[in-house]
Amino acid sequence: MPVVSVPRDLLFETLGRSYSNEEFSQLCFDFGIELDEVTTESNLCRKRGVELADANDEVVCKIEVPANRCDLLCFEGISRALLMYLEKMGLPSYRLSDPMVEMHVNASVMEVRPHIVCAVLRNVRMTQRVYKSFIELQEKLHSSICRKRYFASIGTHDLDTLEGPFSYTAELPEEIRFVPLEKSEELDGHGVMELYRSHAQLKNYLYIIQDKPRYPVVRDRHKTVLSLPPIINGNHSRVTLNTKNILIEVTALDRLKADIVLDIMTTMFSQYCAVPYVVEPVRLVFDSPSSCSGRQVEVSPNWERREIRCRTSEICEMIGVSVSTERVVGCLSRMGLGPCSVSADEIAVGIPPTRPDVIHACDIVEDVAIAYGYNNVGLSVPSTATLGRQLPINELSDSLRRRLAELGYTEILSFVLCSARDQYDKLNQKEDGKTSVRLRNPVGNVQVVRSNLLPGLLNSLSFNKGAPLPVQVFEIGDVVFKNPDSDIGASNKRQLAAIYQNNKTAGFEQIHGLLDSIMLALDVAPKGWRVPKPSQLIYSIHQTEHATFFPRRCAKVQVNGRDVGIFGIIHPEVLENFRLQNPSSALLLDLDIFL
């Protein structure tokens, strides 16, 4: 979860009293955040390996906040939320003034970065601390909801250095010339990419647009470049301590994330405007991609009143308390939700632009529970007819884990996602397209959900060649197969896999003995028993051929005539594919049938 550093003394001054570390930690815990550490700014810089000339011994509180609470990613959000929670501040009235600025959006951006939203903060009282918090919030948003600027990126500009109307277009890189932020030399789009290719931070964002034939760019009426999103702003309109009017633009691939980011930036810092909590929207004029003369106009941000309706009786039932509607409304106000309108047992809860995390009535219930206090909810025995217990498949798996450990096998855990090459090519098999579940947008060298535990074991042996022989390893876990009859198109199966490896013998008899021991533990009788128990499962083995195993050194396992597994000597080509030299034998066994 994100960790936000806030100046302790300023926070306590804002809250109206001083707290000991224990008292403040308890306050944070009650509110649903966590005090991670109390330290100094200079210590933080040393831990990060950063040397800052303005670093000092100011005491800061590192506070861990929930990942869904974007409004708590800065000092302003935390202090405001705690003031409302302590009932020392009422719910702010966030309002929009009349739009005075226009942003023209050209249809060319649709193929690059199609969305832009904007707003203006007027007459901001900018100080060094406010400026620092302003920059830090942008970075927190970039690394969290914006997913490292991929889905959205923020540009902030000194409006007084520019002249509208503004334009958002996609242009050829060589046509985009400007001086990047904190630089003195004018560069074109290609030059910017080359300049930041070795930059510690910005190099991580170049891939987002560098392969595009055109780059997105924001300009004013004199063609002055404001920003080359999502890479860098222009130096001409940089925000300084002398800035009074700030233009905020958010370009994005995802409009919802852009709206959320803009709402958080504006609501957090509108408290420093001459008229607090008043934001000036921007008129967005869109070129229609289907008609040269067609245009669409909207205003950003658009704070249409959003409401969620719920009943007091349902809230009380879910929390396990009995309180009045007025108490529920008071709890919601303490959590920054409202205004609320009450009709009989029903409450219409207004959701302010600071709380995009509230999307369902259950979110309302959670906030009421936090404000009421979980420790104030009485203890009671649940009125349920059942008792919690472990799933049968997990009980079976745990018992088998103990059994294999007693037999000298070491358990490993491998990743559920793996490469298609490991699952098929390295095992001398061909992908049929009907077995493994493939990822739509794979990242790195993982393309499928595993349908076989064997590659995980073989990879583990490959990375542990120095282990003393013989090596005996196993894994029990879920594999996934396509299943058109399932509502999600796939099904899980619990599988057991084991490998025996030695330098002189493949250990076929060892794996065979392991199978017999497992069946004995499961009370499954071998075929040919004279007096099997009534309805007892019977297993048998039959010679078979499989590309993963050595010819005529492979057998399939059947239980009551149903194929449930396979074991044998692993084919030398498979061992070579996994960079293994010692002969090995393996067992694969499906466990679901034994329940």
Residue pairs with C-beta under 8 A, 6 or more apart in sequence:
1 64
1 65
1 66
1 67
2 64
2 65
2 67
2 73
2 140
2 143
2 144
3 36
3 62
3 63
3 64
3 65
4 62
4 63
4 64
4 65
4 72
4 73
4 74
4 75
4 78
4 140
5 41
5 44
5 60
5 61
5 62
5 63
6 60
6 61
6 63
6 75
6 78
6 79
7 58
7 59
7 60
7 61
7 75
7 129
8 38
8 59
8 60
8 61
9 58
9 59
10 75
10 129
11 61
11 75
11 78
11 79
12 18
12 19
12 24
14 79
14 83
15 79
15 82
15 83
15 86
15 88
16 88
19 27
21 35
21 38
24 35
24 61
25 34
25 35
27 82
28 34
28 35
28 63
29 35
30 370
30 373
31 81
31 82
31 85
31 370
32 66
32 370
33 63
33 64
33 65
33 66
33 69
33 72
33 78
34 63
34 64
35 61
35 62
35 63
35 64
36 62
36 63
36 64
37 61
37 62
38 59
38 60
38 61
38 62
39 59
39 60
39 62
40 56
40 57
40 58
40 59
40 60
41 55
41 56
41 57
41 58
41 60
42 55
42 56
42 57
44 60
44 62
45 51
45 52
45 55
63 72
63 78
65 72
65 73
65 78
66 72
66 357
67 144
68 357
69 357
70 141
70 144
70 145
70 260
70 261
70 264
70 356
70 357
71 77
71 81
71 264
71 267
71 268
71 336
71 354
71 355
72 78
72 81
73 137
73 140
73 141
73 144
73 264
74 133
74 136
74 137
74 140
74 268
75 133
76 133
76 137
76 268
76 269
76 271
77 264
77 268
77 354
80 89
80 92
80 271
80 336
81 336
83 89
84 90
84 91
84 333
84 334
84 335
84 336
85 334
85 335
85 371
87 334
90 333
91 333
91 336
91 337
91 338
91 339
91 352
92 267
92 271
92 276
92 277
92 352
93 277
94 267
94 270
94 277
94 279
94 303
94 352
94 353
94 354
95 277
95 278
95 279
96 278
96 279
96 280
96 281
96 299
96 301
96 303
97 122
97 278
97 279
97 280
97 281
98 280
99 280
99 281
99 282
99 283
99 299
100 120
100 280
101 118
101 120
101 159
101 164
101 165
101 166
101 247
101 280
101 282
101 283
102 164
102 165
102 166
102 282
102 283
102 284
102 285
103 116
103 118
103 164
103 165
103 166
103 167
103 168
103 249
103 282
103 283
103 284
103 285
104 165
104 166
104 167
104 168
104 285
104 287
105 116
105 167
105 168
105 284
105 285
105 286
105 287
106 167
106 168
106 169
106 170
106 287
107 286
107 287
107 288
107 289
108 169
108 170
108 171
108 214
109 116
109 168
109 169
109 170
109 216
110 289
111 170
111 212
111 214
112 170
112 209
112 212
112 214
112 215
112 216
113 170
113 209
113 216
113 229
113 230
113 251
113 252
113 253
114 253
115 251
115 252
115 253
115 254
115 255
115 258
116 168
116 218
116 249
116 250
116 251
116 252
116 258
116 284
117 249
117 250
117 252
117 255
117 258
117 259
117 262
117 282
117 284
117 300
117 301
118 166
118 247
118 248
118 249
118 250
118 262
118 282
118 284
118 300
119 247
119 248
119 262
119 265
119 266
119 279
119 280
119 281
119 282
119 300
119 301
120 159
120 245
120 246
120 247
120 248
120 279
120 280
120 281
120 282
121 245
121 246
121 248
121 266
121 269
121 270
121 272
121 273
121 279
121 280
122 244
122 245
122 273
122 274
122 275
122 278
122 280
123 244
123 245
123 273
123 274
123 275
124 130
124 243
124 244
124 245
124 246
124 269
124 272
124 273
125 272
125 273
125 274
126 239
126 240
126 241
126 242
126 243
126 244
126 272
127 241
128 241
130 269
130 272
131 239
131 240
131 241
134 156
134 239
134 269
137 264
137 265
137 268
137 269
138 154
138 156
138 265
141 152
141 154
141 261
141 264
141 265
142 148
142 149
142 153
142 154
145 151
145 152
145 257
145 260
145 261
146 152
146 153
146 154
146 257
146 261
148 204
148 205
149 205
149 208
149 230
150 205
150 208
150 230
150 253
151 252
151 253
151 254
151 257
152 230
152 250
152 251
152 252
152 253
152 254
152 257
152 258
152 261
153 205
153 229
153 230
153 250
153 251
153 252
154 248
154 249
154 250
154 261
154 265
155 218
155 226
155 227
155 229
155 233
155 248
155 249
155 250
155 251
156 233
156 239
156 246
156 247
156 248
156 249
156 265
157 226
157 227
157 233
157 234
157 237
157 238
157 239
157 246
157 247
157 248
157 249
158 237
158 238
158 239
158 240
158 243
158 245
158 246
158 247
159 237
159 245
159 246
159 247
160 243
160 244
160 245
161 236
161 237
162 220
162 224
162 226
162 236
162 237
162 247
163 220
163 221
163 222
164 220
164 221
165 220
165 221
165 285
166 218
166 219
166 220
166 221
166 226
166 247
166 249
167 218
167 219
167 220
167 221
168 216
168 217
168 218
168 249
168 251
169 216
169 217
169 219
170 212
170 214
170 215
170 216
170 217
171 189
171 214
171 215
171 217
172 189
172 213
172 214
172 215
173 188
173 189
173 190
173 193
173 214
173 215
174 188
174 189
174 190
175 188
175 189
176 188
176 189
176 192
176 215
176 217
176 225
176 228
177 186
177 187
177 188
177 225
178 186
178 187
178 224
178 225
178 228
178 234
178 235
178 236
179 185
179 186
179 187
179 234
179 235
179 236
180 187
180 192
180 195
180 228
180 232
180 233
180 234
180 235
181 232
181 233
181 234
181 235
181 238
182 235
182 238
183 195
183 235
184 235
187 195
189 215
189 228
192 228
192 231
192 232
193 206
193 210
193 231
196 202
196 203
196 206
196 231
196 232
197 203
197 206
202 231
202 232
205 230
205 231
206 231
208 230
208 231
209 215
209 216
209 230
209 231
215 228
216 228
216 229
216 251
217 225
217 227
217 228
217 229
218 225
218 226
218 227
218 229
218 249
218 251
219 225
219 226
220 226
224 234
224 236
224 237
225 234
225 236
226 233
226 234
226 236
226 237
226 247
226 249
227 233
227 234
227 249
227 251
228 234
229 249
229 251
230 251
237 247
239 246
246 269
247 282
248 262
248 265
248 266
250 258
250 261
250 262
250 265
251 258
252 258
252 261
259 300
259 301
260 356
262 300
262 301
263 301
263 303
263 353
263 354
263 356
264 354
264 356
266 279
266 301
266 353
267 277
267 279
267 352
267 353
267 354
268 354
270 276
270 277
270 278
270 279
271 277
273 279
279 301
281 299
281 300
281 301
281 302
282 299
282 300
283 297
283 298
283 299
284 297
284 298
284 299
284 300
285 295
285 296
285 297
286 295
286 296
286 297
286 298
287 294
287 295
288 294
288 295
288 296
301 353
303 353
305 350
306 350
306 351
307 348
307 349
307 350
307 351
308 348
308 349
308 351
308 358
308 360
308 361
308 363
308 364
309 346
309 347
309 348
309 349
309 361
310 346
310 347
310 349
310 361
310 364
310 365
311 345
311 346
311 347
312 323
312 324
312 325
312 328
312 345
312 346
312 347
313 345
314 361
314 365
315 328
315 364
315 365
315 368
316 322
316 323
316 328
318 362
318 365
319 365
319 368
319 369
319 372
319 377
320 377
320 378
320 380
321 372
321 376
321 377
321 378
323 372
325 342
325 345
325 347
327 372
328 347
328 368
329 338
329 340
329 342
329 347
330 371
331 367
331 368
331 371
331 372
332 338
332 340
332 347
332 349
332 364
332 367
332 368
332 371
333 340
334 371
335 367
335 368
335 370
335 371
336 352
336 354
336 355
337 349
337 350
337 351
337 352
337 355
337 358
337 364
337 367
338 349
338 350
338 352
339 350
340 347
340 348
340 349
340 350
341 347
341 348
341 350
342 348
349 364
351 358
357 363
358 364
358 367
369 377
390 398
392 595
393 494
393 591
393 592
393 595
396 494
396 591
396 594
396 595
397 476
397 494
397 591
399 521
400 476
400 496
400 518
400 521
400 522
400 591
401 411
401 476
403 517
403 518
403 521
404 411
404 474
404 498
404 514
404 518
405 411
407 472
407 514
407 517
408 472
409 472
409 473
409 474
409 498
409 514
410 472
410 473
410 474
411 473
411 474
411 475
411 476
412 456
412 457
412 460
412 473
412 474
412 475
413 475
413 477
414 450
414 453
414 455
414 456
414 457
414 459
414 460
414 475
414 477
415 446
415 450
415 456
416 449
416 450
416 477
416 478
416 480
417 439
417 446
417 448
417 449
417 450
418 446
418 448
418 449
418 450
418 455
418 456
419 445
419 446
419 447
419 448
420 431
420 436
420 438
420 447
420 448
422 455
422 459
423 429
423 431
423 436
423 448
423 450
423 451
423 452
423 455
424 430
424 431
425 577
426 455
426 458
426 574
426 577
426 578
427 452
427 454
427 455
427 547
427 548
427 574
427 577
428 547
428 548
428 571
428 573
428 574
428 577
429 547
429 548
434 482
435 451
435 481
435 482
436 448
436 449
436 450
436 451
436 480
436 481
436 482
437 448
437 449
437 451
437 480
437 481
437 482
437 489
437 490
438 447
438 448
438 449
439 446
439 447
439 448
439 449
449 479
449 480
449 490
450 456
450 479
450 480
451 479
451 480
451 481
452 479
452 495
452 497
452 588
453 475
453 477
453 479
453 495
453 496
453 497
453 588
454 497
454 499
454 548
454 586
454 588
455 578
456 475
456 497
457 473
457 474
457 475
457 497
457 498
457 499
457 586
458 499
458 574
458 575
458 578
458 580
459 578
460 473
461 467
461 471
461 473
461 499
461 501
461 578
461 580
461 584
462 578
462 579
462 580
464 471
465 580
469 501
469 502
469 503
469 582
470 500
470 501
470 502
470 507
470 510
471 499
471 500
471 501
471 502
471 582
472 498
472 499
472 500
472 501
472 510
473 498
473 499
474 496
474 497
474 498
474 499
475 496
475 497
475 498
476 494
476 495
476 496
476 497
476 591
477 494
477 495
478 492
478 493
478 494
478 495
479 492
479 493
479 495
480 490
480 491
480 492
480 493
481 490
481 491
481 493
482 489
482 490
483 489
483 490
483 491
493 590
493 591
493 592
494 590
494 591
494 592
495 588
495 589
495 590
495 591
496 518
496 587
496 588
496 589
496 590
496 591
497 586
497 587
497 588
497 589
498 511
498 514
498 586
498 587
499 570
499 584
499 585
499 586
499 587
500 506
500 507
500 510
500 511
500 514
500 584
500 585
500 586
501 507
501 580
501 582
501 583
501 584
501 585
502 582
502 583
502 584
503 582
503 583
504 583
505 583
506 550
506 553
506 569
506 570
506 583
506 584
506 585
507 583
507 584
507 585
508 553
508 568
508 569
508 585
510 585
511 567
511 568
511 585
511 586
511 587
512 567
514 587
515 541
515 557
515 565
515 567
515 587
515 589
516 526
518 589
519 525
519 526
519 539
522 537
522 594
523 533
523 536
523 537
524 536
524 537
524 538
524 539
524 559
524 594
525 532
525 533
525 536
525 537
525 538
525 539
526 538
526 539
526 540
527 538
527 539
527 540
529 538
532 538
537 559
537 560
537 593
537 594
538 559
538 560
539 557
539 558
539 559
539 564
540 557
540 558
541 555
541 556
541 557
541 558
542 555
542 556
542 558
543 552
543 554
543 555
544 554
544 555
544 556
544 566
545 551
545 552
545 554
546 554
546 566
546 568
547 571
548 570
548 571
548 574
548 586
549 566
549 568
549 569
549 570
549 571
549 586
550 568
550 569
550 570
550 571
550 572
553 568
553 569
554 566
554 567
554 568
554 569
555 566
555 567
555 568
556 563
556 565
556 566
557 563
557 564
557 565
557 566
557 567
557 589
558 564
559 593
559 594
562 593
564 589
564 590
564 593
565 587
565 588
565 589
565 590
566 587
566 588
567 585
567 586
567 587
567 588
568 585
568 586
569 583
569 584
569 585
570 583
570 584
570 585
570 586
572 583
575 581
575 582
575 583
575 584
